[in-house]
């Protein structure tokens, strides 16, 4: 069922985004962990810390789209051919 949904359309996930940051390498769980630490640190040390934003992550065979969960406004589009690596944080299970 999952494979058919992915090929025929898209799969949507409700997510919360802390922010985004550039990384220096294209693979490795340490890169993911370092990026999460950097995002947490920048938010904690901000004069105005922000709550994570509720978004919808849509994945199909050609791209990943990120939309606002309430307004459905498209915020980001990333072609799959430009995504080289993704992983979850083994220390904190709620980060991907």
C-alpha positions as CSV (number, residue, x, y, z in Angstrom):
1,X,0.0,0.0,0.0
2,X,2.8,2.5,0.9
3,X,4.6,1.8,-2.3
4,X,1.5,2.2,-4.4
5,X,0.7,5.5,-2.7
6,X,4.2,6.8,-3.3
7,X,4.2,5.9,-7.0
8,X,0.6,7.1,-7.7
9,X,0.7,10.3,-5.6
10,X,2.4,11.4,-2.4
11,X,2.8,10.5,1.2
12,X,2.1,13.2,3.7
13,X,3.4,13.5,7.3
14,X,2.6,16.0,10.0
15,X,5.8,17.4,11.4
16,X,7.2,20.2,13.5
17,X,10.2,22.1,12.2
18,X,12.8,23.6,14.5
19,X,14.5,25.4,11.7
20,X,17.1,24.5,9.0
21,X,20.8,24.7,8.6
22,X,23.4,23.9,6.0
23,X,25.7,21.0,6.8
24,X,29.3,20.5,5.8
25,X,29.1,16.8,4.7
26,X,26.6,14.8,2.7
27,X,26.4,11.7,5.0
28,X,26.8,10.5,8.5
29,X,24.7,10.5,11.6
30,X,27.2,12.8,13.4
31,X,26.4,15.5,10.8
32,X,22.7,15.1,11.7
33,X,23.4,15.2,15.4
34,X,25.6,18.3,15.0
35,X,22.9,20.1,13.0
36,X,20.3,19.4,15.7
37,X,22.6,20.6,18.4
38,X,23.2,23.8,16.4
39,X,19.5,24.4,15.9
40,X,18.7,23.9,19.6
41,X,21.6,26.1,20.7
42,X,20.6,29.0,18.4
43,X,17.0,28.8,19.6
44,X,17.9,28.6,23.3
45,X,20.3,31.5,23.1
46,X,17.9,33.7,21.1
47,X,16.3,36.7,22.7
48,X,13.0,35.4,21.4
49,X,13.0,31.5,21.4
50,X,10.4,30.1,19.0
51,X,8.2,27.0,19.2
52,X,8.6,24.5,16.4
53,X,6.4,25.3,13.4
54,X,3.7,22.7,12.5
55,X,4.2,21.7,8.9
56,X,3.2,19.1,6.4
57,X,6.0,17.1,4.7
58,X,4.9,15.7,1.4
59,X,7.0,13.1,-0.4
60,X,6.6,11.8,-3.9
61,X,8.9,10.1,-6.5
62,X,10.3,13.4,-7.7
63,X,10.4,15.9,-4.8
64,X,9.9,16.7,-1.2
65,X,7.5,19.6,-0.4
66,X,7.1,21.4,2.9
67,X,3.9,23.3,3.5
68,X,2.3,25.2,6.3
69,X,-0.1,22.8,8.1
70,X,-2.9,25.4,8.6
71,X,-2.8,27.5,5.4
72,X,-1.3,24.8,3.1
73,X,1.0,27.5,1.7
74,X,4.0,25.9,0.0
75,X,7.2,26.9,1.8
76,X,9.9,24.7,0.3
77,X,10.4,22.3,-2.7
78,X,13.4,20.1,-2.8
79,X,14.0,17.8,-5.8
80,X,14.8,14.2,-4.7
81,X,17.9,14.2,-7.0
82,X,19.4,16.9,-4.8
83,X,18.8,15.1,-1.5
84,X,21.8,12.9,-0.8
85,X,21.2,11.8,2.7
86,X,18.7,11.9,5.6
87,X,18.7,10.2,9.0
88,X,17.2,10.2,12.4
89,X,19.1,11.1,15.5
90,X,19.8,7.9,17.5
91,X,20.0,9.8,20.8
92,X,16.7,11.7,20.4
93,X,14.1,9.7,18.7
94,X,11.8,12.6,17.8
95,X,14.3,14.3,15.4
96,X,14.7,13.3,11.7
